[in-house]
Every structure is written in structure tokens, then in C-alpha cells.
């Protein structure tokens, strides 16, 4: 039996509070129907007894305390997965935005992924050739590793990301593909990425996720998770060597800070939430090679250091989790 909860008890920015909800679970997706027939999607971000706080993806414009009907889906955010996902351009939630129609899924998987058992991790040995001599010779990118790029403001890290996508390959002729996720980018930058990949004829081996600067911040928090879920499917189900490029992790962390303060959480260093380290680790530690599986997931997170300060919490914590860094 599907229950509809009529009305809301509180609206605060993109957060709404629903009272009298039983059996709700953290991260569960909800569908909210307005009386004018429109529909929006939300995610449960906090539960206190029978009260739950929902983050509405498309914002709460047009909401009132009595014009909504909310249905709980019973599952977390899922991504549609199929071999035809290669060559597609998706939004930050993994939905197609390239006008080529829907993706007919073979699987639907939770964006939060499942942790890799440390015992079943294979020691990384082979490398990915980026075609950039200073990386290949001095800070070699090993399959299954995470190697971040720390960029200063005004530096051309977008051009570097595009160059890596164009040139990267594996030396032993195995299947290779790239998952490229851009977070909080402006329209002209997103356009530059698209045109560069198409001009270089590499789009057939790239899955691109674009979260624009004017998209909701909760979507920005989902984007790297959706990208890594797609990468895990391509690597561990289809046996490909996947390189995941995440740009810009600073946008992601700032979205996390904004989201945390809107929930009323106690801020940590420089206003970032106290769980920033474990949150970043939940993304970076999804790189690796699993025993008995053919593929691998390798990560290059790109982050701009705020104020060119390498001791800032974002590069500082990233440096703790990853295997070295390129500055």
C-alpha cells in the first residue's frame, strides 16, 4: 500500500519538513506532487522520530504548507546503467540531456555504491598513459589509484582535463573508457568540454556528466556519486579500465558546506562540515581493482585551491586520502 502525505509542516529554502512519517529511511527518494499537476523529486536528508527533512531538487518555488502530496519511494537515488551509456551526455543525476532519448537500463544501482572489501583489493601495478610527459615520467598514473590535480586560481586546469581525456590510453590494448564529471561549471565551460571531445572524436568512449552552476546544490552532491556508480558498472561488470575525472572538487565541497549550514549543523574548520574528511573518503576510496574482476577504476579529481592555499581544508584533506598529488 502506497501512502501519500498531504501538506508540509515547514518550508525553509530548498528544505521542507514532513511530520508523522513512519518507516522512512535516510537518503530515501520522495516524489512531491503539487495541486497544479507539477511534480518534483526530493531526498530525505535528516530524520528525527516521525519528522523528516527533505531536500527538494528543483527548489520549493510554488510550494505552500497545504498544496503538496508526498510519496516515499522506498529506495535511495538510483542510476540507470546499460552498455549504451558510453558516448552519452547526462545531467548531474545521470539523466540524459543530449537529446538522444532515454537509456534503457539493464541495471539500476544506488549512487552511494558499496565499499570494496580491503582484502579483495588487488595491488595496483599497470599504468594509464596520459600523454603528458611530466605526469607519465614523474607522477605516473597507476590503474586503480587516485591522483588529484591541485590547481591555482586562473590556471588552465580545464584545458589539462580535456588534454588528458583526448590522449589517455592503456598500453596493453585492453578496453579503456573515461567517465568525466563536471560540477558547478558555467555554460561556456560545459560547452567547451562538449565541443572539445566531439572535435577530438573521443566521445564514443566518454560518459559525460554535467552539473551547471545554476543547477541545485543537492544535484552537485549527487554528481560524483552518480559518475562513480557508472564507472564501477563499466569496470567491474563490463571489464573496462575506467578513468574518472572529477572537476572541480572545490565546487562539490562548497555545495556540501552550503547544504550543511542549511541543515543547521555545527560548522568545522573554515565553515566546512566536520565530516568533510569521511565524505571525501567515501568518494576517493571507490577507486581500485577487485580480485577476480577484469576492470579497474582510476580517479583524477581536480580541485582549485581557494586563495592558492595548499593548507586549506579541501586540498589538505584530499592530500591525506589520495596517493600523492600533482600541483
Beta strands, then each sheet from edge to edge (+ up, - down):
strand 1: 4-6
strand 2: 10-12
strand 3: 15-18
strand 4: 28-34
strand 5: 39-48
strand 6: 51-56
strand 7: 68-76
strand 8: 78-81
strand 9: 89-91
strand 10: 107-110
strand 11: 128-129
strand 12: 148-151
strand 13: 169-170
strand 14: 176-185
strand 15: 206-212
strand 16: 241-247
strand 17: 296-304
strand 18: 325-326
sheet 1: 1+ 7- 4+ 5- 6+ 3- 2+
sheet 2: 8+ 10-
sheet 3: 9+ 15+ 14+ 16+ 17+ 12+ 18+
sheet 4: 11+ 13-
end
